[in-house]
């Protein structure tokens, strides 16, 4: 794995964690992780996980609700 591929994978995994565990916006997460734009981070996320950030967030909410009930 190239250094750039490693960095991209790390950023995507960290983005997923921050989306799951915080109320931070995509724009804030993008800046924290060093992406040049929210669009590039969202595109990389969708390519890696096969779902959009929004769908991923909705699934996380559903999982949390089902655990609570």
ChimeraX commands (.cxc) that place a marker at each C-alpha (Angstrom):
marker #1 position 0.00,0.00,0.00 radius 0.5
marker #1 position 1.37,3.39,-0.96 radius 0.5
marker #1 position 1.65,6.15,1.65 radius 0.5
marker #1 position -1.12,8.11,-0.09 radius 0.5
marker #1 position -3.42,5.06,-0.14 radius 0.5
marker #1 position -2.71,4.47,3.55 radius 0.5
marker #1 position -3.46,8.11,4.41 radius 0.5
marker #1 position -6.69,8.02,2.40 radius 0.5
marker #1 position -7.84,4.82,4.09 radius 0.5
marker #1 position -7.02,6.25,7.52 radius 0.5
marker #1 position -8.95,9.44,6.78 radius 0.5
marker #1 position -12.00,7.52,5.56 radius 0.5
marker #1 position -12.08,5.24,8.60 radius 0.5
marker #1 position -11.62,8.21,10.93 radius 0.5
marker #1 position -14.36,10.10,9.06 radius 0.5
marker #1 position -16.75,7.19,9.63 radius 0.5
marker #1 position -15.88,7.14,13.34 radius 0.5
marker #1 position -16.38,10.89,13.73 radius 0.5
marker #1 position -19.70,10.73,11.90 radius 0.5
marker #1 position -20.81,7.92,14.20 radius 0.5
marker #1 position -19.57,9.32,17.49 radius 0.5
marker #1 position -19.94,13.10,17.15 radius 0.5
marker #1 position -22.32,15.73,15.87 radius 0.5
marker #1 position -19.61,17.38,13.76 radius 0.5
marker #1 position -20.55,18.42,10.24 radius 0.5
marker #1 position -18.92,16.93,7.19 radius 0.5
marker #1 position -17.21,20.26,6.54 radius 0.5
marker #1 position -15.62,20.29,10.01 radius 0.5
marker #1 position -14.58,16.65,9.75 radius 0.5
marker #1 position -13.09,17.31,6.31 radius 0.5
marker #1 position -10.94,20.15,7.66 radius 0.5
marker #1 position -9.84,18.15,10.71 radius 0.5
marker #1 position -8.69,15.25,8.57 radius 0.5
marker #1 position -6.82,17.41,6.06 radius 0.5
marker #1 position -9.01,16.97,2.99 radius 0.5
marker #1 position -8.97,19.77,0.42 radius 0.5
marker #1 position -12.75,19.84,0.09 radius 0.5
marker #1 position -15.85,18.19,1.52 radius 0.5
marker #1 position -16.66,16.91,-1.96 radius 0.5
marker #1 position -13.41,14.96,-2.23 radius 0.5
marker #1 position -13.88,13.41,1.21 radius 0.5
marker #1 position -17.47,12.40,0.48 radius 0.5
marker #1 position -16.45,10.88,-2.86 radius 0.5
marker #1 position -13.63,8.89,-1.25 radius 0.5
marker #1 position -15.98,7.73,1.52 radius 0.5
marker #1 position -18.57,6.52,-1.00 radius 0.5
marker #1 position -15.92,4.71,-3.06 radius 0.5
marker #1 position -14.54,2.95,0.02 radius 0.5
marker #1 position -17.79,1.98,1.76 radius 0.5
marker #1 position -20.13,1.77,-1.24 radius 0.5
marker #1 position -22.67,4.06,0.43 radius 0.5
marker #1 position -23.03,7.80,0.75 radius 0.5
marker #1 position -22.15,9.60,3.96 radius 0.5
marker #1 position -25.83,10.39,4.50 radius 0.5
marker #1 position -26.91,6.77,4.12 radius 0.5
marker #1 position -24.10,5.68,6.41 radius 0.5
marker #1 position -25.24,8.16,9.06 radius 0.5
marker #1 position -28.85,7.02,8.75 radius 0.5
marker #1 position -27.80,3.39,9.21 radius 0.5
marker #1 position -25.80,4.33,12.32 radius 0.5
marker #1 position -28.86,6.04,13.79 radius 0.5
marker #1 position -31.00,3.00,13.05 radius 0.5
marker #1 position -28.40,0.71,14.72 radius 0.5
marker #1 position -28.29,2.93,17.81 radius 0.5
marker #1 position -32.08,3.01,18.08 radius 0.5
marker #1 position -32.36,-0.76,17.72 radius 0.5
marker #1 position -29.78,-1.29,20.47 radius 0.5
marker #1 position -31.64,1.04,22.82 radius 0.5
marker #1 position -34.98,-0.64,22.27 radius 0.5
marker link #1:1,2 radius 0.2
marker link #1:2,3 radius 0.2
marker link #1:3,4 radius 0.2
marker link #1:4,5 radius 0.2
marker link #1:5,6 radius 0.2
marker link #1:6,7 radius 0.2
marker link #1:7,8 radius 0.2
marker link #1:8,9 radius 0.2
marker link #1:9,10 radius 0.2
marker link #1:10,11 radius 0.2
marker link #1:11,12 radius 0.2
marker link #1:12,13 radius 0.2
marker link #1:13,14 radius 0.2
marker link #1:14,15 radius 0.2
marker link #1:15,16 radius 0.2
marker link #1:16,17 radius 0.2
marker link #1:17,18 radius 0.2
marker link #1:18,19 radius 0.2
marker link #1:19,20 radius 0.2
marker link #1:20,21 radius 0.2
marker link #1:21,22 radius 0.2
marker link #1:22,23 radius 0.2
marker link #1:23,24 radius 0.2
marker link #1:24,25 radius 0.2
marker link #1:25,26 radius 0.2
marker link #1:26,27 radius 0.2
marker link #1:27,28 radius 0.2
marker link #1:28,29 radius 0.2
marker link #1:29,30 radius 0.2
marker link #1:30,31 radius 0.2
marker link #1:31,32 radius 0.2
marker link #1:32,33 radius 0.2
marker link #1:33,34 radius 0.2
marker link #1:34,35 radius 0.2
marker link #1:35,36 radius 0.2
marker link #1:36,37 radius 0.2
marker link #1:37,38 radius 0.2
marker link #1:38,39 radius 0.2
marker link #1:39,40 radius 0.2
marker link #1:40,41 radius 0.2
marker link #1:41,42 radius 0.2
marker link #1:42,43 radius 0.2
marker link #1:43,44 radius 0.2
marker link #1:44,45 radius 0.2
marker link #1:45,46 radius 0.2
marker link #1:46,47 radius 0.2
marker link #1:47,48 radius 0.2
marker link #1:48,49 radius 0.2
marker link #1:49,50 radius 0.2
marker link #1:50,51 radius 0.2
marker link #1:51,52 radius 0.2
marker link #1:52,53 radius 0.2
marker link #1:53,54 radius 0.2
marker link #1:54,55 radius 0.2
marker link #1:55,56 radius 0.2
marker link #1:56,57 radius 0.2
marker link #1:57,58 radius 0.2
marker link #1:58,59 radius 0.2
marker link #1:59,60 radius 0.2
marker link #1:60,61 radius 0.2
marker link #1:61,62 radius 0.2
marker link #1:62,63 radius 0.2
marker link #1:63,64 radius 0.2
marker link #1:64,65 radius 0.2
marker link #1:65,66 radius 0.2
marker link #1:66,67 radius 0.2
marker link #1:67,68 radius 0.2
marker link #1:68,69 radius 0.2
view
